[in-house]
């Protein structure tokens, strides 16, 4: 696979966190639900699985945003919110310079 293009944003979802979720939280389906939540933003966001991000929150999922090769802080998602927490991070990512 190639490097991230300048305009592309990626949401890297921790695979280990997904596997540790309760079955009722629907962890295996969460990447699709995150993709659906972010789809209406007008900016293409690629959702992909990644290895452990080092946070391992109980009942939450670690996600790191990557834009133009730069990484944002890790965001801890509540699986019931389908990635809505990421919307604020996409509109004003910590990697953006004034």
C-alpha positions in Angstrom: 0.0 0.0 0.0 1.1 3.6 -0.7 1.5 6.5 1.7 -1.4 8.6 2.7 -2.1 11.3 0.1 -2.1 14.9 1.1 -5.9 15.3 1.2 -6.7 11.9 2.7 -7.7 11.4 6.3 -7.5 8.0 8.0 -9.1 6.8 11.2 -7.0 4.0 12.5 -9.1 1.8 14.8 -7.3 -0.4 17.3 -8.1 -4.1 16.5 -7.2 -5.2 20.0 -9.8 -2.8 21.5 -12.5 -4.1 19.2 -11.8 -7.7 20.2 -11.9 -6.8 23.9 -15.4 -5.3 23.7 -18.5 -7.1 25.0 -20.4 -8.8 22.2 -23.4 -6.6 22.9 -21.3 -3.5 22.0 -21.0 -4.8 18.4 -17.3 -4.3 18.1 -16.8 -6.2 14.9 -19.3 -3.9 13.2 -17.9 -0.7 14.7 -15.6 0.3 11.8 -18.6 0.2 9.4 -20.6 2.3 11.8 -17.8 4.8 12.2 -17.5 5.0 8.3 -21.2 5.8 8.1 -21.0 8.5 10.8 -18.1 10.2 9.1 -19.5 9.8 5.5 -21.6 12.9 5.6 -18.8 15.3 6.3 -17.8 16.0 2.7 -14.2 15.0 3.4 -13.1 11.4 2.6 -12.1 9.5 5.7 -10.7 6.0 5.4 -11.4 3.8 8.4 -8.9 1.0 8.8 -7.8 -1.4 11.6 -4.4 -1.1 13.2 -2.4 -2.7 16.0 -2.5 -1.7 19.6 -2.3 2.1 20.2 -1.2 1.6 23.8 -4.3 2.9 25.6 -6.4 -0.3 26.1 -9.5 1.4 27.7 -12.1 -0.9 29.2 -15.3 -0.7 27.2 -13.9 1.9 24.8 -12.0 1.8 21.5 -8.8 3.7 20.7 -8.7 5.5 17.4 -6.0 7.7 16.0 -6.5 10.1 13.1 -3.9 10.5 10.4 -4.0 13.4 8.0 -1.2 14.1 5.4 1.1 11.7 7.3 0.7 13.5 10.6 -1.0 11.8 13.6 -3.5 13.3 16.0 -3.9 12.4 19.6 -5.6 9.1 20.4 -9.4 9.4 20.8 -11.2 7.0 23.1 -14.6 6.1 21.5 -17.7 4.9 23.2 -18.9 2.1 20.8 -22.6 3.1 21.3 -21.9 6.6 19.8 -20.6 5.1 16.5 -17.6 7.4 16.2 -19.4 10.7 16.8 -16.5 11.8 19.1 -14.3 11.9 16.0 -16.4 14.7 14.3 -14.9 17.4 16.6 -11.4 16.1 16.0 -11.8 16.1 12.2 -13.0 19.7 12.1 -10.1 20.9 14.2 -7.3 18.2 14.4 -4.4 18.8 16.8 -2.0 18.4 13.9 -3.3 21.5 12.1 -1.1 24.6 12.4 -2.6 28.1 12.5 
